Amino acid sequence: MATRKKSKYKHCVINKEKYYFYFIEWKDILGDSGHCNSDEFDKMTSAVMHTHAYIYDKGSKEVKTFASYDANEEVFSDRNVIPRGCIVKMKRLEI
């Protein structure tokens, strides 16, 4: 009898589908409606965001994530859709 190899990556199973847990670093817009001088404006950069979530779908244009789910039904919560062009780094997390 063959021994089943256990996955070293953190994941969940929902409705027989396996979803892996990732760390995602991505850039988001940063806005400000107040007044500033040119020195302050030059120092302004986009926000670097860190997301820890399960990957629902890795499409060619966007990545869909969720952080919570119902243990008894196929229901996803805490969802995000991140454009691929904003993603700096993605890493599947180990257990």
C-alpha positions in Angstrom: 0.0 0.0 0.0 1.4 3.4 -1.1 1.8 6.1 1.5 0.1 9.3 0.6 2.6 12.3 0.6 1.4 15.1 2.8 1.5 18.6 1.3 4.1 20.9 2.8 2.0 24.0 1.9 -0.8 25.5 3.9 -4.1 25.0 2.2 -7.8 24.4 2.8 -10.3 22.2 1.0 -13.7 23.6 0.0 -16.2 21.5 -1.9 -13.3 19.1 -2.9 -11.2 22.0 -4.3 -7.8 22.8 -2.7 -6.8 26.4 -2.1 -3.3 27.4 -1.1 -2.3 30.1 1.3 0.0 32.9 0.0 1.9 36.0 1.0 1.3 38.7 -1.6 3.2 42.0 -1.8 1.5 44.5 -4.0 1.4 48.3 -4.7 -1.7 50.4 -4.1 -2.4 54.0 -5.0 -1.8 56.6 -2.3 -4.0 59.7 -2.4 -4.1 63.0 -0.5 -6.5 65.8 -1.0 -4.6 68.3 1.2 -2.1 71.0 0.2 1.6 70.4 0.0 4.7 71.9 -1.5 6.9 70.2 -4.2 9.3 68.6 -1.7 6.5 66.9 0.0 4.9 65.8 -3.3 8.3 64.4 -4.5 8.5 62.2 -1.4 5.0 60.7 -2.0 5.1 57.1 -3.3 2.6 54.3 -3.7 1.6 52.2 -0.7 3.3 48.7 -0.4 0.6 46.3 0.8 1.0 42.9 2.4 -1.8 40.4 2.1 -1.9 36.9 3.6 -4.8 34.9 2.0 -5.9 31.9 0.1 -5.8 32.1 -3.7 -9.1 31.5 -5.3 -8.0 32.2 -8.8 -4.7 33.2 -10.5 -5.9 34.7 -13.8 -3.7 36.4 -16.4 -5.0 39.9 -15.5 -5.9 39.6 -11.8 -5.5 37.4 -8.7 -8.6 36.7 -6.6 -8.1 36.0 -2.8 -10.1 35.2 0.3 -9.1 35.1 3.9 -12.2 33.5 5.5 -14.6 30.7 4.5 -17.5 28.7 5.9 -16.5 25.3 7.1 -19.8 23.8 6.1 -20.7 25.5 2.8 -19.0 26.9 -0.3 -19.0 30.4 1.0 -16.0 32.8 0.8 -15.4 36.1 2.8 -12.8 38.8 3.1 -12.2 38.8 -0.6 -9.9 40.9 -2.8 -9.2 41.2 -6.5 -5.6 42.5 -7.2 -4.6 43.5 -10.7 -1.5 41.5 -11.9 0.4 44.7 -12.7 0.2 45.7 -9.1 1.7 42.5 -7.7 5.4 42.7 -6.7 5.8 39.2 -5.2 3.8 36.1 -4.4 4.9 33.2 -2.3 3.1 30.1 -1.4 3.4 29.6 2.4 4.6 26.3 4.0 3.0 24.8 7.1 
